[in-house]
Amino acid sequence: MRNQLNQNSHEPRVTSQKQKRFFGFRSKSVFFTFAFLLFTFAFNLLSLDLSAQKQRFPKPEFDTGYTQPTPVTPEPRALAMEYFDVLILILVLAAATYFAVKSRSRQGILWLSIFTLVYFGFYRNGCICSIGAIQNVTLTFFDSAYAISLTALLFFVIPLVVTLFFGRTFCAGACPLGAIQDLVVVKPISLPKWLNKTLGLIPYLYLSLAILFAATGTDFIICRYDPFVGIFRMDAKFLMIVLGVAFLLMGMFVARPYCRFLCPYGVLLSWMSRFSSRHLTITPSKCIQCKLCANSCPFDAIDFPTNEKEVVKSGLGPKRFITYALIIPLWIALGVFVGAKSHTFLSKANQDVYLAELLIEHPELKNDPDNIDVQTFLASGKPMEQLVSEATVIREKFYIGSMIAGGFMGLVIGMTLLNTVVFRKRQDYEPHKGNCYSCARCVDYCPVEK
């Protein structure tokens, strides 16, 4: 059984470094060492479903005819209220789109963010969540026994559709995770371009792992490790509270760290936003290139006008483009290889795989009455052979899924490198459609009359 389970077991600068100014503050050029720690993915391997566990204590025996009551599971939120949440989401998205694209009002976005934080954050406890709905959609595709609710599907799809036409207005005023970070920005600093690009790979990795874990029925890691849900619910493990507070403290100087360097839903929104036809624009008419918009953006999401002379001097020409394009298949192959090698480790996050390995390596634990995981399994009556068989199937799914996830990450890295040598001609300061959160800060700094 042991053999059966363990089988398959610098980018050159082409524009000058911009100084940032926000809320009247102008940042001076400083040298700093920035240790950026998001968090280490941890797998809660010791939490098993206790629904099959037999009662640990016998029922009381009374001569009075007393019978032990059957516990009742609390009823979920009423269906009508779930549809009400969908309606609120649509209205908030419509308002955010109007404020960002039509009226170009930063103040409107700000007040809308406060409402979103109060309603979807503290009142609805951060659930239902468009970000976490990624996992529900994934599990629906890979588990025929699971059916996603219509409201969860709508929370996943509606922001993507709106983003496809109007940009990331969901991030601007409809996402409670973005709102709580946006409201604490005090004096943001500009990160080096290479650091922005490197940290920008983490959301793709997080998205890959979230889909892998959901597809194998292992866990919903986006929900489990949401850094702000503990703050919204005023109830979480101490480590998660510390993590949420750390993100907020970091967000005072590195604006929206979760949105920029971790959010997996942001990957999908960024893809959709690149095709948006009515995205937020900085100027209502001709740009006078005063750079005030670029200095006001705390997310480094403003693209500078292209200086073709500097591009030519940098040596970033067709040869390097062809070189980077040709090595993309190598990045993909490397990613597949790393994924295949890591599937054994990743699969241990699954409770069945974890328990099977534990009992194979330490069969004496069957006699340990203090090991609740093992005793729960023994109480279920499931034979060891069935557990090993199910664990083997799950590990095979991890093997395939990890290779796909690794290949995807290789493609992302290859395309990111290729994008460093691709320059689009721009005559004005323009928001980067993929990275802009449509927060409308830049429009307040533009001196061109509306």
For each residue, the residues with C-beta under 8 A, 3 or more apart:
1: 4 5 360 384 385 388
2: 5 6 360 361
3: 6 7
4: 1 7 388 392
5: 1 2 9 353 356 357 360 388 391 392 395
6: 2 3 9 344
7: 3 4 392 395
8: 340 343 344 395 396 399
9: 5 6 343 344 395
10: 194
11: 193 194 197 420
12: 314 315 316
13: 16 17 193 314
14: 307 310 311 314 316 423
15: 18 304 307 310
16: 13
17: 13 29 190
18: 15 190 291 294 295 304
19: 26 27 28 29 190 295
20: 26 27 188 189 190 295 297 298
21: 24 25 26 27 292 295 296
22: 25 185 187 188 295 296 298 441
23: 186 187
24: 21
25: 21 22 187
26: 19 20 21 295
27: 19 20 21 30 187 189 190
28: 19
29: 17 19
30: 27
31:
32: 189
33:
34: 191 195
35:
36: 195 199 254 261
37:
38: 202 257 261 262
39: 225 227 243
40:
41: 209 221 225
42: 225
43: 219 348 349
44: 47 219 224
45: 348 349 351 354
46: 373
47: 44 351
48: 351 355 372 373 376 377
49: 52 351
50: 53 372 376
51:
52: 49 376 379 380
53: 50 56 372 375 376 379 380
54: 379
55: 58 59
56: 53
57:
58: 55 61
59: 55 68
60: 66 68
61: 58
62: 65 66
63:
64:
65: 62
66: 60 62
67:
68: 59 60
69:
70:
71:
72:
73:
74:
75:
76:
77: 81 82
78: 81 82
79: 82 83
80: 83 84
81: 77 78 84 85
82: 77 78 79 85 86 128 149 151
83: 79 80 86 87 151
84: 80 81 87 88
85: 81 82 88 89 120 124 128 151 155
86: 82 83 89 90 151 154 155 158
87: 83 84 90 91
88: 84 85 91 92 119 120
89: 85 86 92 93 120 154 155 158 159 174
90: 86 87 93 94 158
91: 87 88 94 95
92: 88 89 95 96 112 115 116 173 174
93: 89 90 96 97 158 159 162 169 170 174
94: 90 91 97 98
95: 91 92 98 99 108 112 173
96: 92 93 99 100 109 112 169 170 172 173 174 438
97: 93 94 100 101 102 162 166 169
98: 94 95 101 102 103 108
99: 95 96 102 103 104 105 108 109 112 172 173 440
100: 96 97 104 109 166 167 169 172 173 280 438 439 440
101: 97 98 104 166 167 169 278 279 280 438
102: 97 98 99
103: 98 99 108
104: 99 100 101 280 284 440 443 450
105: 99 108 109 440
106: 109 110 439 440 441 443 444
107: 110 111
108: 95 98 99 103 105 111 112 440
109: 96 99 100 105 106 112 113 172 173 438 439 440
110: 106 107 113 114
111: 107 108 114 115
112: 92 95 96 99 108 109 115 116 172 173 174
113: 109 110 116 117 172 173 178 179 182 183
114: 110 111 117 118 179 183
115: 92 111 112 118 119
116: 92 112 113 119 120 121 173 174 175 176 179
117: 113 114 120 121 122 176 179 180 183
118: 114 115 121 122 123
119: 88 115 116 122 123 124
120: 85 88 89 116 117 123 124 126 174 175 176
121: 116 117 118 124 125 126 176 179 180 228 232
122: 117 118 119 125 232
123: 118 119 120
124: 85 119 120 121 127 128
125: 121 122 229 232 233
126: 120 121 129 176 177 226 228 229 232 233
127: 124 132 223 229
128: 82 85 124 132 133 151 152 155
129: 126 132 133 155 177 223 226
130: 133 155 156 159 170 175 265
131: 134 175 177 222 226 263 264 265
132: 127 128 129 135 136 220 222 223 226
133: 128 129 130 136 137 148 152 153 155 156
134: 131 137 138 156 207 210 211 214 222 264 265 268
135: 132 138 139 210 211 213 214 220 221 222 223
136: 132 133 139 140 148 149 152 153 156 214
137: 133 134 140 141 148 152 153 156
138: 134 135 141 142 210 211 214 215
139: 135 136 142 143 146 148 214 215 217
140: 136 137 143 146 147 148
141: 137 138 215
142: 138 139 214 215 216 217
143: 139 140 146 217
144:
145:
146: 139 140 143
147: 140
148: 133 136 137 139 140 152 153
149: 82 136 152 153
150: 153 154
151: 82 83 85 86 128 154 155
152: 128 133 136 137 148 149 155 156
153: 133 136 137 148 149 150 156 157
154: 86 89 150 151 157 158
155: 85 86 89 128 129 130 133 151 152 158 159
156: 130 133 134 136 137 152 153 159 160
157: 153 154 160 161
158: 86 89 90 93 154 155 161 162
159: 89 93 130 155 156 162 163 170 174 175 265 269
160: 156 157 163 164 268 269 272
161: 157 158 164 165
162: 93 97 158 159 165 166 169 170
163: 159 160 166 167 168 169 170 269 272 273 276
164: 160 161 272 273 275 276
165: 161 162 276 277 278
166: 97 100 101 162 163 169 276 278 279 438
167: 100 101 163 273 276 278 279 280 433 436 438
168: 163 171 172 269 270 273 436 437 438
169: 93 96 97 100 101 162 163 166 172 173 174 280 438
170: 93 96 130 159 162 163 173 174 175 269
171: 168 174 175 178 259 266 269 437 438 439
172: 96 99 100 109 112 113 168 169 178 437 438 439 440
173: 92 95 96 99 100 109 112 113 116 169 170 179
174: 89 92 93 96 112 116 120 159 169 170 171
175: 116 120 130 131 159 170 171 178 179
176: 116 117 120 121 126 179 180 228 232
177: 126 129 131 180 181 226 228 258 259 263
178: 113 171 172 175 181 182 256 259 437
179: 113 114 116 117 121 173 175 176 182 183
180: 117 121 176 177 183 184 228 231 248
181: 177 178 184 185 247 248 251 255 256 257 258 259
182: 113 178 179 185 255 256 437 439
183: 113 114 117 179 180
184: 180 181 248 251 252
185: 22 181 182 188 251 252 255 256 298
186: 23 252 253
187: 22 23 25 27 252 253
188: 20 22 185 253 254 255 298
189: 20 27 32 253 254
190: 17 18 19 20 27 300
191: 34 195 196 199 254 300
192: 195 196
193: 11 13 196 197 300
194: 10 11 197 198
195: 34 36 191 192 198 199
196: 191 192 193 199 200 260 300
197: 11 193 194 200 201 416 420
198: 194 195 201
199: 36 191 195 196 202 260 261
200: 196 197 203 260 261 416
201: 197 198 204 205 409 412 413 416
202: 38 199 205 206 261 262
203: 200 206 207 261 262 263 264 266 267
204: 201 207 208 267 408 409 412
205: 201 202 208 209 409
206: 202 203 209 210 222 262 263 264
207: 134 203 204 210 211 264 267 268
208: 204 205 211 212 405 408 409
209: 41 205 206 212 213 221 346 405
210: 134 135 138 206 207 213 214 220 221 222 264
211: 134 135 138 207 208 214 215 401 405
212: 208 209 215 216 218 346 398 401 402 405
213: 135 209 210 216 218 219 220 221 349
214: 134 135 136 138 139 142 210 211 217 218 219 220
215: 138 139 141 142 211 212 397 401
216: 142 212 213 347 350 394 397 398 401
217: 139 142 143 214 350 394
218: 212 213 214 349 350 351 394
219: 43 44 213 214 224 349
220: 132 135 210 213 214 223 224
221: 41 135 209 210 213 224 225
222: 131 132 134 135 206 210 225 226 264
223: 127 129 132 135 220 226 229
224: 44 219 220 221
225: 39 41 42 221 222 240 243
226: 126 129 131 132 177 222 223 229 230 240
227: 39 230 240 243 244 246 247 258
228: 121 126 176 177 180 231 232 244 247 258
229: 125 126 127 223 226 232 233 236 240
230: 226 227 233 234 235 236 237 240 241 244
231: 180 228 234 236 241 244 245
232: 121 122 125 126 176 228 229
233: 125 126 229 230 236
234: 230 231
235: 230
236: 229 230 231 233 240 241 244
237: 230 240 241
238: 241 242
239: 242 243
240: 225 226 227 229 230 236 237 243 244
241: 230 231 236 237 238 244 245
242: 238 239 245 246
243: 39 225 227 239 240 246 247
244: 227 228 230 231 236 240 241 247 248
245: 231 241 242 248 249
246: 227 242 243 249 250
247: 181 227 228 243 244 250 251 257 258
248: 180 181 184 244 245 251 252
249: 245 246 252
250: 246 247 253 254 257
251: 181 184 185 247 248 254 255 256 257 258
252: 184 185 186 187 248 249
253: 186 187 188 189 250
254: 36 188 189 191 250 251 257 260
255: 181 182 185 188 251 260 298 299
256: 178 181 182 185 251 259 260 298 299 437
257: 38 181 247 250 251 254 260 261 262
258: 177 181 227 228 247 251 261 262 263
259: 171 177 178 181 256 262 263 266 437
260: 196 199 200 254 255 256 257 263 266 299 435
261: 36 38 199 200 202 203 257 258
262: 38 202 203 206 257 258 259
263: 131 177 203 206 258 259 260 266 267
264: 131 134 203 206 207 210 222 267 268
265: 130 131 134 159 268 269
266: 171 203 259 260 263 269 270
267: 203 204 207 263 264 270 271
268: 134 160 207 264 265 271 272
269: 159 160 163 168 170 171 265 266 272 273
270: 168 266 267 273 274 434 435
271: 267 268 274 275 434
272: 160 163 164 268 269 275 276
273: 163 164 167 168 269 270 276 279 433 434 436
274: 270 271 433 434
275: 164 271 272
276: 163 164 165 166 167 272 273 279 433
277: 165
278: 101 165 166 167
279: 101 166 167 273 276 431 433 436 438
280: 100 101 104 167 169 431 436 438 440 443
281: 284 430 431
282: 287 293 302 428 429 430 431 442 443 446
283: 286 287 288 293 428 446 448
284: 104 281 446 448 449 450
285: 448 449
286: 283 428 448
287: 282 283 427 428 429 448
288: 283 447 448
289: 305 428 429
290: 293 446 447
291: 18 294 295 429
292: 21 295 296 445 446 447
293: 282 283 290 296 297 302 429 442 443 445 446
294: 18 291 297 302 304 429 442
295: 18 19 20 21 22 26 291 292 445
296: 21 22 292 293 441 442 444 445
297: 20 293 294 300 301 302 431 441 442
298: 20 22 185 188 255 256 441
299: 255 256 260 435 436 437 439
300: 190 191 193 196 297 435
301: 297 431 432 435 436 437
302: 282 293 294 297 429 430 431 432 442
303: 426 429 430 431 432
304: 15 18 294 307 426 429
305: 289 426 427 428 429
306: 311 423 424 425 426 427
307: 14 15 304 310 311
308: 311 312 425
309: 312 313
310: 14 15 307 313 314
311: 14 306 307 308 314 316 423
312: 308 309 317
313: 309 310
314: 12 13 14 310 311
315: 12 320
316: 12 14 311 320 321 420 421 423
317: 312 320 321 421
318: 321 322
319: 322 323
320: 315 316 317 323 324 421
321: 316 317 318 324 325 418 421 422
322: 318 319 325 326
323: 319 320 326 327
324: 320 321 327 328 414 417 418 420 421
325: 321 322 328 418
326: 322 323 329
327: 323 324 330 331 414
328: 324 325 331 332 410 411 414 415 418
329: 326 332 333
330: 327 333 334 414
331: 327 328 334 335 410 411 413 414
332: 328 329 335 336 407 410 411 414
333: 329 330 336 337 407 410
334: 330 331 337 338 406 410
335: 331 332 338 339 406 407 408 409 410 411 413
336: 332 333 339 340 403 406 407 410
337: 333 334 340 341 406
338: 334 335 341 342 406
339: 335 336 342 343 402 403 404 405 406 407 409
340: 8 336 337 343 399 402 403 406
341: 337 338
342: 338 339 345 346 402 406
343: 8 9 339 340 346 347 395 398 399 401 402 403
344: 6 8 9 347 348 395 398
345: 342 348
346: 209 212 342 343 349 398 402
347: 216 343 344 350 353 394 395 398
348: 43 45 344 345 353 354 357
349: 43 45 213 218 219 346 353 354
350: 216 217 218 347 353 354 391 394 398
351: 45 47 48 49 218 354 355
352: 355 356 387 390 391 394
353: 5 347 348 349 350 356 357 391 394 395 398
354: 45 348 349 350 351 357 358
355: 48 351 352 358 359 373 374 377 387 391
356: 5 352 353 359 360 387 388 390 391
357: 5 348 353 354 360 361 391
358: 354 355 361 362 365 373 374
359: 355 356 362 363 365 366 374 377 384 387
360: 1 2 5 356 357 363 388
361: 2 357 358
362: 358 359 365
363: 359 360 366
364: 367 368
365: 358 359 362 368 371 374
366: 359 363 374 378
367: 364
368: 364 365 371 374 375
369: 375
370:
371: 365 368 374 375
372: 48 50 53 375 376
373: 46 48 355 358 376 377
374: 355 358 359 365 366 368 371 377 378
375: 53 368 369 371 372 378 379
376: 48 50 52 53 372 373 379 380
377: 48 355 359 373 374 380 382 387
378: 366 374 375
379: 52 53 54 375 376
380: 52 53 376 377
381:
382: 377 386 387
383: 386 387
384: 1 359 387 388
385: 1 388 389
386: 382 383 389 390
387: 352 355 356 359 377 382 383 384 390 391
388: 1 4 5 356 360 384 385 391 392
389: 385 386 392 393
390: 352 356 386 387 393 394
391: 5 350 352 353 355 356 357 387 388 394 395
392: 4 5 7 388 389 395 396
393: 389 390 396 397
394: 216 217 218 347 350 352 353 390 391 397 398
395: 5 7 8 9 343 344 347 353 391 392 398 399
396: 8 392 393 399 400
397: 215 216 393 394 400 401
398: 212 216 343 344 346 347 350 353 394 395 401 402
399: 8 340 343 395 396 402 403
400: 396 397 403 404
401: 211 212 215 216 343 397 398 404 405
402: 212 339 340 342 343 346 398 399 405 406
403: 336 339 340 343 399 400 406 407
404: 339 400 401 407 408
405: 208 209 211 212 339 401 402 408 409
406: 334 335 336 337 338 339 340 342 402 403 409 410
407: 332 333 335 336 339 403 404 410 411
408: 204 208 335 404 405 411 412
409: 201 204 205 208 335 339 405 406 412 413
410: 328 331 332 333 334 335 336 406 407 413 414
411: 328 331 332 335 407 408 414 415
412: 201 204 408 409 415 416
413: 201 331 335 409 410 416 417
414: 324 327 328 330 331 332 410 411 417 418
415: 328 411 412 418 419
416: 197 200 201 412 413 419 420
417: 324 413 414 420 421
418: 321 324 325 328 414 415 421 422
419: 415 416 422
420: 11 197 316 324 416 417
421: 316 317 320 321 324 417 418
422: 321 418 419
423: 14 306 311 316
424: 306
425: 306 308
426: 303 304 305 306 429 430
427: 287 305 306
428: 282 283 286 287 289 305
429: 282 287 289 291 293 294 302 303 304 305 426
430: 281 282 302 303 426
431: 279 280 281 282 297 301 302 303 436 442
432: 301 302 303 435 436
433: 167 273 274 276 279 436
434: 270 271 273 274
435: 260 270 299 300 301 432
436: 167 168 273 279 280 299 301 431 432 433
437: 168 171 172 178 182 256 259 299 301
438: 96 100 101 109 166 167 168 169 171 172 279 280
439: 100 106 109 171 172 182 299
440: 99 100 104 105 106 108 109 172 280 443 444
441: 22 106 296 297 298 444 445
442: 282 293 294 296 297 302 431 445 446
443: 104 106 280 282 293 440 446
444: 106 296 440 441
445: 292 293 295 296 441 442
446: 282 283 284 290 292 293 442 443
447: 288 290 292
448: 283 284 285 286 287 288
449: 284 285
450: 104 284
